[in-house]
Amino acid sequence: MACSASGTWRKFMEESMVISPSDKMPCALPPPYEPEELREFLQRKANSTRQVETWEDEYWRSIDNKKP
């Protein structure tokens, strides 16, 4: 190794070092989302974000109502 690291850091680098190229094929990427699946995913994400924002608003309103 051309690195001057020592101790545990060097040990981990040596253990993760590639010794030789793999003879296995690379993994295959999953197929891309279908348009409807992507739309549903984005809708769920937007709904979750709105729900969290609603909870935050309710929390801050409850704090304001408790102030003397």
PyMOL Python script that loads the backbone (N, CA, C, O; Angstrom):
from pymol import cmd

cmd.read_pdbstr("""\
ATOM      1  N   MET A   1       0.839  -1.182   0.000  1.00  0.00           N
ATOM      2  CA  MET A   1       0.000   0.000   0.000  1.00  0.00           C
ATOM      3  C   MET A   1       0.882   1.243   0.000  1.00  0.00           C
ATOM      4  O   MET A   1       1.921   1.280   0.660  1.00  0.00           O
ATOM      5  N   ALA A   2       0.468   2.233  -0.729  1.00  0.00           N
ATOM      6  CA  ALA A   2       1.234   3.468  -0.818  1.00  0.00           C
ATOM      7  C   ALA A   2       0.812   4.467   0.255  1.00  0.00           C
ATOM      8  O   ALA A   2       1.333   5.582   0.301  1.00  0.00           O
ATOM      9  N   CYS A   3      -0.110   4.087   1.102  1.00  0.00           N
ATOM     10  CA  CYS A   3      -0.639   4.978   2.135  1.00  0.00           C
ATOM     11  C   CYS A   3       0.187   4.850   3.416  1.00  0.00           C
ATOM     12  O   CYS A   3       0.682   3.770   3.742  1.00  0.00           O
ATOM     13  N   SER A   4       0.327   5.945   4.125  1.00  0.00           N
ATOM     14  CA  SER A   4       1.111   5.911   5.358  1.00  0.00           C
ATOM     15  C   SER A   4       0.249   5.670   6.594  1.00  0.00           C
ATOM     16  O   SER A   4       0.715   5.882   7.714  1.00  0.00           O
ATOM     17  N   ALA A   5      -0.982   5.238   6.417  1.00  0.00           N
ATOM     18  CA  ALA A   5      -1.865   4.972   7.552  1.00  0.00           C
ATOM     19  C   ALA A   5      -1.292   3.836   8.395  1.00  0.00           C
ATOM     20  O   ALA A   5      -0.554   2.985   7.898  1.00  0.00           O
ATOM     21  N   SER A   6      -1.644   3.839   9.677  1.00  0.00           N
ATOM     22  CA  SER A   6      -1.136   2.788  10.559  1.00  0.00           C
ATOM     23  C   SER A   6      -2.223   2.345  11.526  1.00  0.00           C
ATOM     24  O   SER A   6      -3.285   2.962  11.606  1.00  0.00           O
ATOM     25  N   GLY A   7      -1.954   1.288  12.247  1.00  0.00           N
ATOM     26  CA  GLY A   7      -2.865   0.798  13.272  1.00  0.00           C
ATOM     27  C   GLY A   7      -4.145   0.227  12.690  1.00  0.00           C
ATOM     28  O   GLY A   7      -4.142  -0.415  11.639  1.00  0.00           O
ATOM     29  N   THR A   8      -5.237   0.476  13.395  1.00  0.00           N
ATOM     30  CA  THR A   8      -6.546  -0.061  12.992  1.00  0.00           C
ATOM     31  C   THR A   8      -6.944   0.434  11.616  1.00  0.00           C
ATOM     32  O   THR A   8      -7.501  -0.320  10.818  1.00  0.00           O
ATOM     33  N   TRP A   9      -6.661   1.710  11.330  1.00  0.00           N
ATOM     34  CA  TRP A   9      -7.027   2.272  10.026  1.00  0.00           C
ATOM     35  C   TRP A   9      -6.371   1.470   8.894  1.00  0.00           C
ATOM     36  O   TRP A   9      -7.028   1.131   7.910  1.00  0.00           O
ATOM     37  N   ARG A  10      -5.103   1.175   9.034  1.00  0.00           N
ATOM     38  CA  ARG A  10      -4.382   0.407   8.013  1.00  0.00           C
ATOM     39  C   ARG A  10      -4.949  -1.011   7.901  1.00  0.00           C
ATOM     40  O   ARG A  10      -5.101  -1.542   6.801  1.00  0.00           O
ATOM     41  N   LYS A  11      -5.260  -1.619   9.056  1.00  0.00           N
ATOM     42  CA  LYS A  11      -5.810  -2.979   9.067  1.00  0.00           C
ATOM     43  C   LYS A  11      -7.108  -3.037   8.264  1.00  0.00           C
ATOM     44  O   LYS A  11      -7.298  -3.939   7.449  1.00  0.00           O
ATOM     45  N   PHE A  12      -8.011  -2.061   8.501  1.00  0.00           N
ATOM     46  CA  PHE A  12      -9.277  -2.052   7.771  1.00  0.00           C
ATOM     47  C   PHE A  12      -9.070  -1.812   6.289  1.00  0.00           C
ATOM     48  O   PHE A  12      -9.772  -2.398   5.465  1.00  0.00           O
ATOM     49  N   MET A  13      -8.114  -0.954   5.933  1.00  0.00           N
ATOM     50  CA  MET A  13      -7.853  -0.714   4.516  1.00  0.00           C
ATOM     51  C   MET A  13      -7.302  -1.974   3.854  1.00  0.00           C
ATOM     52  O   MET A  13      -7.674  -2.287   2.723  1.00  0.00           O
ATOM     53  N   GLU A  14      -6.431  -2.692   4.535  1.00  0.00           N
ATOM     54  CA  GLU A  14      -5.869  -3.917   3.963  1.00  0.00           C
ATOM     55  C   GLU A  14      -6.942  -4.990   3.807  1.00  0.00           C
ATOM     56  O   GLU A  14      -6.950  -5.720   2.816  1.00  0.00           O
ATOM     57  N   GLU A  15      -7.845  -5.091   4.779  1.00  0.00           N
ATOM     58  CA  GLU A  15      -8.900  -6.106   4.703  1.00  0.00           C
ATOM     59  C   GLU A  15      -9.890  -5.819   3.577  1.00  0.00           C
ATOM     60  O   GLU A  15     -10.469  -6.749   3.016  1.00  0.00           O
ATOM     61  N   SER A  16     -10.090  -4.550   3.242  1.00  0.00           N
ATOM     62  CA  SER A  16     -11.056  -4.212   2.200  1.00  0.00           C
ATOM     63  C   SER A  16     -10.421  -4.101   0.814  1.00  0.00           C
ATOM     64  O   SER A  16     -11.122  -3.848  -0.166  1.00  0.00           O
ATOM     65  N   MET A  17      -9.108  -4.286   0.723  1.00  0.00           N
ATOM     66  CA  MET A  17      -8.398  -4.155  -0.539  1.00  0.00           C
ATOM     67  C   MET A  17      -8.781  -5.289  -1.498  1.00  0.00           C
ATOM     68  O   MET A  17      -8.913  -6.442  -1.087  1.00  0.00           O
ATOM     69  N   VAL A  18      -8.955  -4.956  -2.751  1.00  0.00           N
ATOM     70  CA  VAL A  18      -9.274  -5.945  -3.776  1.00  0.00           C
ATOM     71  C   VAL A  18      -7.988  -6.636  -4.189  1.00  0.00           C
ATOM     72  O   VAL A  18      -7.021  -5.982  -4.580  1.00  0.00           O
ATOM     73  N   ILE A  19      -7.978  -7.961  -4.103  1.00  0.00           N
ATOM     74  CA  ILE A  19      -6.785  -8.735  -4.435  1.00  0.00           C
ATOM     75  C   ILE A  19      -6.745  -9.053  -5.929  1.00  0.00           C
ATOM     76  O   ILE A  19      -5.700  -8.948  -6.570  1.00  0.00           O
ATOM     77  N   SER A  20      -7.903  -9.443  -6.474  1.00  0.00           N
ATOM     78  CA  SER A  20      -7.956  -9.774  -7.889  1.00  0.00           C
ATOM     79  C   SER A  20      -9.352  -9.468  -8.415  1.00  0.00           C
ATOM     80  O   SER A  20     -10.296  -9.350  -7.633  1.00  0.00           O
ATOM     81  N   PRO A  21      -9.492  -9.341  -9.724  1.00  0.00           N
ATOM     82  CA  PRO A  21     -10.807  -9.051 -10.286  1.00  0.00           C
ATOM     83  C   PRO A  21     -11.772 -10.212 -10.047  1.00  0.00           C
ATOM     84  O   PRO A  21     -11.362 -11.370  -9.970  1.00  0.00           O
ATOM     85  N   SER A  22     -13.034  -9.890  -9.935  1.00  0.00           N
ATOM     86  CA  SER A  22     -14.058 -10.905  -9.705  1.00  0.00           C
ATOM     87  C   SER A  22     -14.388 -11.624 -11.004  1.00  0.00           C
ATOM     88  O   SER A  22     -14.350 -11.028 -12.080  1.00  0.00           O
ATOM     89  N   ASP A  23     -14.709 -12.895 -10.900  1.00  0.00           N
ATOM     90  CA  ASP A  23     -15.123 -13.646 -12.081  1.00  0.00           C
ATOM     91  C   ASP A  23     -16.642 -13.711 -12.190  1.00  0.00           C
ATOM     92  O   ASP A  23     -17.167 -14.378 -13.081  1.00  0.00           O
ATOM     93  N   LYS A  24     -17.353 -13.030 -11.299  1.00  0.00           N
ATOM     94  CA  LYS A  24     -18.817 -13.007 -11.326  1.00  0.00           C
ATOM     95  C   LYS A  24     -19.294 -11.814 -12.136  1.00  0.00           C
ATOM     96  O   LYS A  24     -18.614 -10.791 -12.220  1.00  0.00           O
ATOM     97  N   MET A  25     -20.466 -11.958 -12.726  1.00  0.00           N
ATOM     98  CA  MET A  25     -21.070 -10.864 -13.484  1.00  0.00           C
ATOM     99  C   MET A  25     -21.555  -9.789 -12.500  1.00  0.00           C
ATOM    100  O   MET A  25     -21.926 -10.107 -11.370  1.00  0.00           O
ATOM    101  N   PRO A  26     -21.553  -8.536 -12.922  1.00  0.00           N
ATOM    102  CA  PRO A  26     -22.069  -7.484 -12.047  1.00  0.00           C
ATOM    103  C   PRO A  26     -23.569  -7.667 -11.828  1.00  0.00           C
ATOM    104  O   PRO A  26     -24.259  -8.288 -12.636  1.00  0.00           O
ATOM    105  N   CYS A  27     -24.051  -7.121 -10.730  1.00  0.00           N
ATOM    106  CA  CYS A  27     -25.477  -7.270 -10.435  1.00  0.00           C
ATOM    107  C   CYS A  27     -26.300  -6.502 -11.463  1.00  0.00           C
ATOM    108  O   CYS A  27     -25.823  -5.543 -12.071  1.00  0.00           O
ATOM    109  N   ALA A  28     -27.518  -6.931 -11.643  1.00  0.00           N
ATOM    110  CA  ALA A  28     -28.412  -6.277 -12.588  1.00  0.00           C
ATOM    111  C   ALA A  28     -29.267  -5.252 -11.845  1.00  0.00           C
ATOM    112  O   ALA A  28     -29.775  -5.522 -10.757  1.00  0.00           O
ATOM    113  N   LEU A  29     -29.415  -4.095 -12.437  1.00  0.00           N
ATOM    114  CA  LEU A  29     -30.271  -3.077 -11.843  1.00  0.00           C
ATOM    115  C   LEU A  29     -31.730  -3.476 -12.019  1.00  0.00           C
ATOM    116  O   LEU A  29     -32.093  -4.087 -13.024  1.00  0.00           O
ATOM    117  N   PRO A  30     -32.567  -3.132 -11.044  1.00  0.00           N
ATOM    118  CA  PRO A  30     -33.978  -3.439 -11.214  1.00  0.00           C
ATOM    119  C   PRO A  30     -34.563  -2.591 -12.342  1.00  0.00           C
ATOM    120  O   PRO A  30     -34.030  -1.529 -12.665  1.00  0.00           O
ATOM    121  N   PRO A  31     -35.636  -3.052 -12.927  1.00  0.00           N
ATOM    122  CA  PRO A  31     -36.240  -2.257 -13.996  1.00  0.00           C
ATOM    123  C   PRO A  31     -36.734  -0.922 -13.441  1.00  0.00           C
ATOM    124  O   PRO A  31     -37.078  -0.834 -12.262  1.00  0.00           O
ATOM    125  N   PRO A  32     -36.773   0.108 -14.272  1.00  0.00           N
ATOM    126  CA  PRO A  32     -37.236   1.414 -13.791  1.00  0.00           C
ATOM    127  C   PRO A  32     -38.720   1.362 -13.435  1.00  0.00           C
ATOM    128  O   PRO A  32     -39.452   0.461 -13.847  1.00  0.00           O
ATOM    129  N   TYR A  33     -39.132   2.346 -12.666  1.00  0.00           N
ATOM    130  CA  TYR A  33     -40.542   2.422 -12.295  1.00  0.00           C
ATOM    131  C   TYR A  33     -41.412   2.606 -13.526  1.00  0.00           C
ATOM    132  O   TYR A  33     -41.030   3.276 -14.485  1.00  0.00           O
ATOM    133  N   GLU A  34     -42.580   2.001 -13.480  1.00  0.00           N
ATOM    134  CA  GLU A  34     -43.597   2.298 -14.470  1.00  0.00           C
ATOM    135  C   GLU A  34     -44.165   3.671 -14.106  1.00  0.00           C
ATOM    136  O   GLU A  34     -44.105   4.059 -12.939  1.00  0.00           O
ATOM    137  N   PRO A  35     -44.707   4.409 -15.058  1.00  0.00           N
ATOM    138  CA  PRO A  35     -45.210   5.751 -14.754  1.00  0.00           C
ATOM    139  C   PRO A  35     -46.218   5.780 -13.597  1.00  0.00           C
ATOM    140  O   PRO A  35     -46.165   6.669 -12.746  1.00  0.00           O
ATOM    141  N   GLU A  36     -47.124   4.816 -13.572  1.00  0.00           N
ATOM    142  CA  GLU A  36     -48.137   4.800 -12.506  1.00  0.00           C
ATOM    143  C   GLU A  36     -47.495   4.511 -11.146  1.00  0.00           C
ATOM    144  O   GLU A  36     -47.878   5.108 -10.140  1.00  0.00           O
ATOM    145  N   GLU A  37     -46.523   3.598 -11.114  1.00  0.00           N
ATOM    146  CA  GLU A  37     -45.835   3.291  -9.854  1.00  0.00           C
ATOM    147  C   GLU A  37     -45.086   4.517  -9.338  1.00  0.00           C
ATOM    148  O   GLU A  37     -45.122   4.815  -8.144  1.00  0.00           O
ATOM    149  N   LEU A  38     -44.413   5.219 -10.234  1.00  0.00           N
ATOM    150  CA  LEU A  38     -43.682   6.419  -9.840  1.00  0.00           C
ATOM    151  C   LEU A  38     -44.645   7.486  -9.332  1.00  0.00           C
ATOM    152  O   LEU A  38     -44.362   8.145  -8.332  1.00  0.00           O
ATOM    153  N   ARG A  39     -45.769   7.663 -10.000  1.00  0.00           N
ATOM    154  CA  ARG A  39     -46.780   8.639  -9.575  1.00  0.00           C
ATOM    155  C   ARG A  39     -47.298   8.303  -8.174  1.00  0.00           C
ATOM    156  O   ARG A  39     -47.439   9.190  -7.333  1.00  0.00           O
ATOM    157  N   GLU A  40     -47.579   7.018  -7.926  1.00  0.00           N
ATOM    158  CA  GLU A  40     -48.056   6.597  -6.606  1.00  0.00           C
ATOM    159  C   GLU A  40     -47.001   6.826  -5.535  1.00  0.00           C
ATOM    160  O   GLU A  40     -47.320   7.280  -4.436  1.00  0.00           O
ATOM    161  N   PHE A  41     -45.748   6.516  -5.846  1.00  0.00           N
ATOM    162  CA  PHE A  41     -44.666   6.728  -4.900  1.00  0.00           C
ATOM    163  C   PHE A  41     -44.539   8.204  -4.535  1.00  0.00           C
ATOM    164  O   PHE A  41     -44.447   8.555  -3.359  1.00  0.00           O
ATOM    165  N   LEU A  42     -44.534   9.060  -5.547  1.00  0.00           N
ATOM    166  CA  LEU A  42     -44.406  10.493  -5.299  1.00  0.00           C
ATOM    167  C   LEU A  42     -45.611  11.039  -4.533  1.00  0.00           C
ATOM    168  O   LEU A  42     -45.464  11.941  -3.708  1.00  0.00           O
ATOM    169  N   GLN A  43     -46.791  10.501  -4.800  1.00  0.00           N
ATOM    170  CA  GLN A  43     -47.988  10.926  -4.079  1.00  0.00           C
ATOM    171  C   GLN A  43     -47.898  10.531  -2.604  1.00  0.00           C
ATOM    172  O   GLN A  43     -48.224  11.332  -1.727  1.00  0.00           O
ATOM    173  N   ARG A  44     -47.459   9.307  -2.327  1.00  0.00           N
ATOM    174  CA  ARG A  44     -47.291   8.871  -0.926  1.00  0.00           C
ATOM    175  C   ARG A  44     -46.273   9.741  -0.207  1.00  0.00           C
ATOM    176  O   ARG A  44     -46.462  10.112   0.952  1.00  0.00           O
ATOM    177  N   LYS A  45     -45.190  10.061  -0.907  1.00  0.00           N
ATOM    178  CA  LYS A  45     -44.158  10.918  -0.319  1.00  0.00           C
ATOM    179  C   LYS A  45     -44.726  12.302  -0.003  1.00  0.00           C
ATOM    180  O   LYS A  45     -44.478  12.841   1.076  1.00  0.00           O
ATOM    181  N   ALA A  46     -45.478  12.875  -0.927  1.00  0.00           N
ATOM    182  CA  ALA A  46     -46.077  14.195  -0.709  1.00  0.00           C
ATOM    183  C   ALA A  46     -47.076  14.145   0.444  1.00  0.00           C
ATOM    184  O   ALA A  46     -47.118  15.060   1.267  1.00  0.00           O
ATOM    185  N   ASN A  47     -47.882  13.080   0.511  1.00  0.00           N
ATOM    186  CA  ASN A  47     -48.849  12.944   1.599  1.00  0.00           C
ATOM    187  C   ASN A  47     -48.143  12.838   2.946  1.00  0.00           C
ATOM    188  O   ASN A  47     -48.588  13.433   3.928  1.00  0.00           O
ATOM    189  N   SER A  48     -47.064  12.097   3.000  1.00  0.00           N
ATOM    190  CA  SER A  48     -46.303  11.955   4.244  1.00  0.00           C
ATOM    191  C   SER A  48     -45.719  13.297   4.674  1.00  0.00           C
ATOM    192  O   SER A  48     -45.750  13.651   5.852  1.00  0.00           O
ATOM    193  N   THR A  49     -45.191  14.031   3.712  1.00  0.00           N
ATOM    194  CA  THR A  49     -44.625  15.348   4.018  1.00  0.00           C
ATOM    195  C   THR A  49     -45.705  16.281   4.546  1.00  0.00           C
ATOM    196  O   THR A  49     -45.486  16.995   5.523  1.00  0.00           O
ATOM    197  N   ARG A  50     -46.879  16.279   3.901  1.00  0.00           N
ATOM    198  CA  ARG A  50     -47.986  17.124   4.380  1.00  0.00           C
ATOM    199  C   ARG A  50     -48.414  16.729   5.776  1.00  0.00           C
ATOM    200  O   ARG A  50     -48.715  17.597   6.596  1.00  0.00           O
ATOM    201  N   GLN A  51     -48.448  15.427   6.069  1.00  0.00           N
ATOM    202  CA  GLN A  51     -48.856  14.960   7.397  1.00  0.00           C
ATOM    203  C   GLN A  51     -47.880  15.454   8.459  1.00  0.00           C
ATOM    204  O   GLN A  51     -48.306  15.921   9.516  1.00  0.00           O
ATOM    205  N   VAL A  52     -46.591  15.360   8.196  1.00  0.00           N
ATOM    206  CA  VAL A  52     -45.580  15.822   9.153  1.00  0.00           C
ATOM    207  C   VAL A  52     -45.700  17.333   9.345  1.00  0.00           C
ATOM    208  O   VAL A  52     -45.596  17.821  10.470  1.00  0.00           O
ATOM    209  N   GLU A  53     -45.916  18.075   8.264  1.00  0.00           N
ATOM    210  CA  GLU A  53     -46.082  19.529   8.385  1.00  0.00           C
ATOM    211  C   GLU A  53     -47.315  19.868   9.213  1.00  0.00           C
ATOM    212  O   GLU A  53     -47.296  20.828   9.983  1.00  0.00           O
ATOM    213  N   THR A  54     -48.387  19.094   9.063  1.00  0.00           N
ATOM    214  CA  THR A  54     -49.595  19.306   9.860  1.00  0.00           C
ATOM    215  C   THR A  54     -49.301  19.062  11.333  1.00  0.00           C
ATOM    216  O   THR A  54     -49.722  19.844  12.185  1.00  0.00           O
ATOM    217  N   TRP A  55     -48.589  17.992  11.639  1.00  0.00           N
ATOM    218  CA  TRP A  55     -48.224  17.707  13.031  1.00  0.00           C
ATOM    219  C   TRP A  55     -47.367  18.827  13.612  1.00  0.00           C
ATOM    220  O   TRP A  55     -47.546  19.225  14.763  1.00  0.00           O
ATOM    221  N   GLU A  56     -46.431  19.332  12.801  1.00  0.00           N
ATOM    222  CA  GLU A  56     -45.588  20.436  13.277  1.00  0.00           C
ATOM    223  C   GLU A  56     -46.428  21.671  13.575  1.00  0.00           C
ATOM    224  O   GLU A  56     -46.237  22.311  14.608  1.00  0.00           O
ATOM    225  N   ASP A  57     -47.359  22.015  12.678  1.00  0.00           N
ATOM    226  CA  ASP A  57     -48.230  23.174  12.889  1.00  0.00           C
ATOM    227  C   ASP A  57     -49.064  23.006  14.152  1.00  0.00           C
ATOM    228  O   ASP A  57     -49.204  23.943  14.938  1.00  0.00           O
ATOM    229  N   GLU A  58     -49.621  21.805  14.347  1.00  0.00           N
ATOM    230  CA  GLU A  58     -50.420  21.542  15.547  1.00  0.00           C
ATOM    231  C   GLU A  58     -49.576  21.692  16.811  1.00  0.00           C
ATOM    232  O   GLU A  58     -50.040  22.238  17.812  1.00  0.00           O
ATOM    233  N   TYR A  59     -48.351  21.213  16.761  1.00  0.00           N
ATOM    234  CA  TYR A  59     -47.463  21.316  17.914  1.00  0.00           C
ATOM    235  C   TYR A  59     -47.202  22.781  18.258  1.00  0.00           C
ATOM    236  O   TYR A  59     -47.344  23.184  19.412  1.00  0.00           O
ATOM    237  N   TRP A  60     -46.821  23.575  17.263  1.00  0.00           N
ATOM    238  CA  TRP A  60     -46.503  24.976  17.527  1.00  0.00           C
ATOM    239  C   TRP A  60     -47.743  25.749  17.973  1.00  0.00           C
ATOM    240  O   TRP A  60     -47.629  26.652  18.802  1.00  0.00           O
ATOM    241  N   ARG A  61     -48.928  25.419  17.441  1.00  0.00           N
ATOM    242  CA  ARG A  61     -50.159  26.069  17.908  1.00  0.00           C
ATOM    243  C   ARG A  61     -50.435  25.722  19.359  1.00  0.00           C
ATOM    244  O   ARG A  61     -50.879  26.571  20.134  1.00  0.00           O
ATOM    245  N   SER A  62     -50.170  24.456  19.733  1.00  0.00           N
ATOM    246  CA  SER A  62     -50.417  24.052  21.121  1.00  0.00           C
ATOM    247  C   SER A  62     -49.442  24.766  22.063  1.00  0.00           C
ATOM    248  O   SER A  62     -49.812  25.099  23.189  1.00  0.00           O
ATOM    249  N   ILE A  63     -48.219  25.002  21.626  1.00  0.00           N
ATOM    250  CA  ILE A  63     -47.241  25.741  22.425  1.00  0.00           C
ATOM    251  C   ILE A  63     -47.692  27.188  22.590  1.00  0.00           C
ATOM    252  O   ILE A  63     -47.621  27.741  23.687  1.00  0.00           O
ATOM    253  N   ASP A  64     -48.156  27.802  21.503  1.00  0.00           N
ATOM    254  CA  ASP A  64     -48.622  29.199  21.572  1.00  0.00           C
ATOM    255  C   ASP A  64     -49.820  29.347  22.493  1.00  0.00           C
ATOM    256  O   ASP A  64     -49.948  30.357  23.183  1.00  0.00           O
ATOM    257  N   ASN A  65     -50.704  28.348  22.512  1.00  0.00           N
ATOM    258  CA  ASN A  65     -51.905  28.412  23.364  1.00  0.00           C
ATOM    259  C   ASN A  65     -51.567  28.256  24.831  1.00  0.00           C
ATOM    260  O   ASN A  65     -52.344  28.689  25.682  1.00  0.00           O
ATOM    261  N   LYS A  66     -50.438  27.654  25.158  1.00  0.00           N
ATOM    262  CA  LYS A  66     -50.048  27.441  26.550  1.00  0.00           C
ATOM    263  C   LYS A  66     -49.335  28.637  27.147  1.00  0.00           C
ATOM    264  O   LYS A  66     -49.183  28.723  28.366  1.00  0.00           O
ATOM    265  N   LYS A  67     -48.888  29.579  26.293  1.00  0.00           N
ATOM    266  CA  LYS A  67     -48.170  30.739  26.803  1.00  0.00           C
ATOM    267  C   LYS A  67     -49.135  31.634  27.579  1.00  0.00           C
ATOM    268  O   LYS A  67     -50.289  31.796  27.182  1.00  0.00           O
ATOM    269  N   PRO A  68     -48.663  32.216  28.690  1.00  0.00           N
ATOM    270  CA  PRO A  68     -49.527  33.093  29.498  1.00  0.00           C
ATOM    271  C   PRO A  68     -49.869  34.384  28.827  1.00  0.00           C
ATOM    272  O   PRO A  68     -50.586  35.205  29.399  1.00  0.00           O
TER     273      PRO A  68
END
""", "prot")
cmd.dss("prot")
cmd.show_as("cartoon", "prot")
cmd.util.cbc("prot")
cmd.orient("prot")
